[in-house]
Amino acid sequence: MKCQSETSTATDGVLRSVDREEEPLTWMFWRKRRYFVVMMVHLGYIANYSMRVNLSVAIVEMTKNRTIQYEDGTSGNEQYFNWNSQERGIILSSFYWGYICTQIVGGFLSKRFGGNLIFGLGIGLTAVLTLLIPWLGKTVVAIVVIRVLQGLCEGVTFPCIHDVWLFWAPIPERSRMASIGVSGMLVGTVISLPISALLATSLGWESIFYVFGGLGILWHITWAIFVRSSPAQDSYISKDELDYIQNNVSIADETTRIVPWKSLLTSRAVYAITAAHITDNWGFYTLITQMPSFLNDALHYNLESSGLLSAIPYLCMSISIPIAGILADVLQNKKLLTTTQVRKYFNCGAFTIQMVCMLMAGFLVHRLWSVLLIIVGVGIGGFTLTSYSINPLDIAPAYASLILGISNTFATLPGIISPALTGYLVQNQTIDEWRIVFYIAASVYVFGIVVYWFWCSGELQPWSVSGARRDNEIRTKASRKVTDQVSD
């Protein structure tokens, strides 16, 4: 089968041949191998984030006072673990001590061994460690060590995924494929919070880690069997789809293997991505680790209710992410907005709404309105995630995994600082203490809005293109210009 061809302008401003598939994409997405990969990435992130956030619910059950009836007829209060607020904050933040160490490493490893292999191993090893928590995590030191190791394993999964998209995601579908895949992070959060609460109250806190660890192992086996690093290595893909993908991806030539470190590390576009990543993660990690405690301590919801309410904002965000990704592709493909405008408007607009919601939620501290504001603030976050996290593929596709590894290294600091800071600020679980947490988050959003608005770019950066490829693009543009003049 042959593809029908036409010429158009890609999102990075470089003229390319764009091939249309003879069998177009329909709602039966599983008939396209690239969307099977998207589905598996989505499920991988579900497993990934389920194992990351379930401790925020489990630790409530592990440390709460329980009324115990003794054999002599008397009763008393006991805890599984007598960890204070500061120790809980350290335990919740310890994951990110390891996570921050493997961001850049993940980018290099994916270039060397393939994004699919590193992505699969990262989640598979995390699942094994999750299964060990009920057995070995009996002390603060022990559970901190396990969480640090989990962070080291999961740290490679975010940057390396861009090496999967580099080979599998055609430019006209880049935003939607990446956004659908990454939305699994939020679905994992949505699933794990209420299910963790249900498991803790019905089967005990240990069951949380057994269930999600087992599902992680199952996903890893499926990924290893069916997903390959590129379409050319996939034995199930059709010739039609293979030709379409290969004619529409931004695969750099071998001369780009030498990293232009000076240009990369002094690029304002890279700074903008990093600033937005830090900002988004501060709000995300603050809520993902502390919301069950906030609902329990300040708003007085029980564990089952707090687990369900903690999940609703991320359910809304998981819906908004693919919507934002599809909308971004439509606006760019129809040339209604440039790539830079799409990234800037989506990201800064969502940050502004989130800032207002954080301020109001902290000011009101109301059982209804604070929850609604958090739902809106987190839900709109889908528009930020489909901006800055895909932005590296716009400005430097050959180094996208490395750029995301660098930005996520700095953006992991909120995961370390925010839970620990909250633990120190919220000593007595009072409303005034929780207000400070929300006001700090709102202030961080202002920083992200300003930096991303002024320094964001959606254009291919000159330093990201090899000399041979740059010359070829110049000749292509010149040839196209002459052809247009002759046609006129």
Secondary structure, DSSP 8 states (H G I E B T S, - for coil): ---EEEEEE-TTS-EEEEEE-SS---S-GGGSHHHHHHHHHHHHHHHHHHHHHHHHHHHHHHHS-EEEE-TTS-EEEE-SS---HHHHHHHHHHHHHHHGGGHHHHHHHHHHH-HHHHHHHHHHHHHHHHHHHHHH--SHHHHHHHHHHHHHHHTTHHHHHHHHHHHH--GGGHHHHHHHHHTHHHHHHHHHHHHHHHHHHHT-THHHHHHHHHHHHHHHHHHHHH--SSGGG-TT--HHHHHHHHTS-----GGGGS--HHHHHT-HHHHHHHHHHHHHHHHHHHHHHHHHHHHHHTS---HHHHHHHHHHHHHHHHHHHHHHHHHHHHHHHTTSS-HHHHHHHHHHHHHHHHHHHHHHHHHH--TTHHHHHHHHHHHTTHHHHHHHTTHHHHH-GGGHHHHHHHHHHHHTHHHHHHHHHHHHH-SS--HHHHHHHHHHHHHHHHHHHHHHHHH---S--GGGS-HHHHHHHHHHHHHHHHHHHHH-
